[in-house]
Amino acid sequence: MFDSLLRSKAEKESQLFIKNCIAFDTPRLENEVFPSECGTEMDVVYKDGSKHLKLDVYTPSGCAGAKECFILIHGGAFVYGFKKLDQNFGMHLAIKAGIPVVNVDYTLMPESDLPQIITEIFEAMNFVYTKYGFETFHTVGDSAGGYLAYMVAVAARNSNVAQGMLVSVSPKGTVESAGLICPGIRNTTKAFPGIYFEKLSGSKDDRQRLPDYAYDLNLIAKKDSDLRVAVITGEDDFLLPQDREFKDNVPGAVYYEANNDGDLKMHHVFPIAHPEWPQSVKAIELIAENAVGRR
């Protein structure tokens, strides 16, 4: 009974969150202007099924035959979003870094759970490894996508973490860096969105539980000191306290906390919504440098 009440409360919070996101994103997407120096291959199916999963590939001029790419993971508290939200940012990142960006869709919660989402992103990585020859990956994402960018990177590099997260696919290639834009770091098992991390199936005793680090990335932050991490946040980002704590737990992390400037307010995921802002340009440069310039 108590679990069903918690689930009902989370569903109401989820629906309100989605409504607010749509109100913000709809006019933004209608007015976006994409950079011309980047080729696009859109809606490539990487996984067949009752609902195809697709990805885009953004390729800057002069990098044909590249062996590395970014894996871009959109945010939306795991319950909302689609790759179009991050297209403009992804194209700017591809141009700045000089390597392709692969922008990935995945199955949203509560239709999926956290192990399924991570598995799907691994499947996207394996698909582009085979189709395009990308052997080295740099994950990048915003908000919940920032959480996923870090978790995917660590799980790809650490089989014990992948096993703990109940991931059913082994990724090909190697992950060298993770760029986290206003990432969600800490969640709870009893509230939105963390309540959706594990599927409700069978009795409580039969369910396979995820490890504590699934709900607090600080708990695995020191498991991989060689992963190059960039953390981006802003003065008006509601996750700023979490991101400050997280960067203190990540050895050698590149950290950028953008300040407001007049009418330019550094709100949550500002580089995604406004990649042309000076602060966003700096954030994109830092993510690109962390990926291809810190070897």
Secondary structure, 3 states (H helix, E strand, C coil): CHHHHHHHHHHHHHHHHHHHHHHHHHHHHHCCCCCCCEEEEEEEEEECCCCCEEEEEEEECCCCCCCEEEEEECCCCCCCCCHHHHHHHHHHHHHHHCCCEEEECCCCCCCCCHHHHHHHHHHHHHHHHHHHCCCEEEEEEECHHHHHHHHHHHHHHCHHHHHHCCCCCCCCCEEEEEEEECCCCECCCCCCCHHHCCCCCCCHHHCCCCCHHHCEHHHHCCCCCCCEEEEEEECECCCHHHHHHHHHHCCCCEEEEECCECCECCECCHHHHCCCCHHHHHHHHHHHHHHHCCC
